[in-house]
């Protein structure tokens, strides 16, 4: 069920501490990382943590660089092939 029609189920909104009667909270960016709460849920990241995998790289930067924001080890590799990690 999605009482406010924002695309986030009531169950997810309850888990995240959002208001299931406020459609605007899906568009909010609770953790300030540049991704909306709805985009974070769709990506499988934590809307309350700007760095869901705690690797020191924000979810937004990881997604923009084709990294996995749920894999804390991918921030340690040489993802761009420049010889630097």
N, C-alpha and C positions, 0 to 999 in steps of 0.2 A: 504494500500500500504506500502511496505517495500523497499524503493529505494536502500538501501545498502545490503539487504539480511541478516541482522544480527539477525533477529528474533524479533526485536522491530519495531512496526509500525511507520511510519513517524509521525503520530499524537502523539504517546507517546514520541518519540524523541523530537518533538517540545515542548511538555509540560514540559519536563525535561531539556530543553536547550541543548540537545545533537545534534550532526551533523548527519542528516539523510543520508549523503553521505559517512560516515565513519563507516565501519563495525566493527572497533576495539572498538568503544565506548560501545558496548554491554558487552564486556568483562572487561571493566574498572570498578574500584570501586570508584565512585565519592565521597562517604562519608567516605571511609576508614574503613569500619566495617568488611571487609573480604568477603563480598558478591558482586558478579558482579552486574552491573546494570540490566542485563537480569534476573539474579536470584531474585533480589529484585522485579522487575516487576511481575515475576511469583508468588512470595510469597505474593504480595499485599502490600509490604512495600515501603517506600519512599527512592529511591536511592540517595537522596540528604541529608538524615538525618540518622545518624548511630543508632539512637534510635527513630524509627518511632512513637512509642506510648508514648514517653517522660516519661517512668517510671524509668529511671536510669539504665536500663539493655539494652545492645546493641541488635540489631536485631539478630546478629549471635549467641550470647549467648542464647537468647530466643529460637531460632530454635533448637540449639544443645540440649536444655533441655526440649524439647517438650512443650514449652510455646507459647503463641500467641503474635507475635511481633506487632500486631495491637490492643492489649487489654492492656491498661495502668493499669488495676486493677490486672492482674495476677501476677505482681511482688510483691504484698503485701501479698500473701498467703504462706503457708508452702507446697511448691510444692514437696519437697522430703520427707516429713513426719518425719523430725528430731526434730520437736517441735520449730524450729526457723523460724522467718519470715525475 
